[in-house]
């Protein structure tokens, strides 16, 4: 029996088989197939894929749109986005099933990500300015967002995206010392992924996330690009100092 692929126009009109944000779920259901690693490719974000990424973001992170991040990622200056594309066998179109958005941050804009007042209060403004001058040449690749559709879990896609993002940051930004991210403390699966990828937990940010009107703490993780253990420990400490403006 021939498998019929649902039309995007029908999906957008609400005629899809399931009421979900992203069309990729409807495609998987209509084709009745499983996602296979052999049908996956990893590429930089394509302009025509921004809409798909935003639809997926609505599922992964409701209320936290990243439209401006994706637009800036196309230039690959301060931001870049890597996507995992899935092309069903026998089909021409490929679909975004996972993505990672990264911003290269310096000491000056780190506090935008750690906006909790308790951290700001630890160091005075003048000292923050002095620290920024001393570390003006150092940057960290900060993961703004990473997500994988449920149907593609346990295929190593999240780990691969982190690996590729770290490689790109290390080779494209000479002064980038490592990659960092924050994750909700209740996100057991995500925490397990990052620790499996050799991230080090640096500290906890109180009440960082707001979900359904409730506040949740976040863990801040970092990973150095240096493979030497002694240098790696030193760089991780440097990242922590950068993030807390305590160098």
BELDA-V254991 format. One record per backbone hydrogen bond with DSSP energy under -0.5 kcal/mol. NH is the residue of the N-H (numbers start at 1). CO is the residue of the C=O. Records with the same first field share a line. If there is no record, write none. Layout:
BEGIN
NH: CO  CO
END
This chain:
BEGIN
5: 3
11: 7
12: 8
13: 9
14: 11
15: 10
20: 18
25: 22
26: 22
27: 23
28: 24
29: 25
30: 26
31: 27
32: 28
33: 28
39: 36
40: 37
41: 85
43: 41  83
45: 81
49: 46
50: 47
53: 49
54: 50
55: 51
56: 52
57: 53
58: 54
59: 55  56
60: 56
61: 57
64: 61
70: 66
71: 67
72: 68
73: 69
74: 70  71
75: 72
76: 72  73
77: 72
80: 102
82: 100
83: 43
84: 98
85: 41  83
86: 95
87: 39
88: 86
91: 88
95: 86
97: 84
98: 84
99: 147
100: 82
101: 145
102: 80
103: 142
104: 78
105: 103  140
107: 135  138
109: 106
110: 106
112: 109
113: 109  110
114: 110
119: 116
120: 116
121: 117
122: 118  119
123: 119  120
128: 124
129: 125
130: 126
131: 127
132: 128
133: 129
134: 130
135: 131
136: 133
138: 135
139: 175
140: 105
141: 178
142: 103  140
143: 141  180
144: 101  142
145: 101
147: 99
149: 97
152: 149
153: 150
155: 152
160: 156
161: 157
162: 158
163: 159
164: 160
165: 161
166: 162
167: 163
168: 164
169: 165
170: 166
171: 167
172: 168
173: 169
176: 173
177: 139  175
179: 223
180: 141
181: 221
183: 219
185: 217
187: 184
188: 186
191: 187
192: 188
193: 189
194: 190
195: 191
196: 192
197: 193
198: 195
199: 194
200: 222
202: 200  220
203: 220
205: 218
206: 204
208: 205  216
209: 216
211: 214
214: 211
216: 209
218: 205
219: 183
220: 203
221: 181  219
222: 200
223: 179
225: 177
232: 228
233: 229
234: 230
235: 231
236: 232
237: 233
238: 234
239: 235
240: 236
241: 237
242: 238
243: 239
244: 240
245: 241  242
246: 241
END
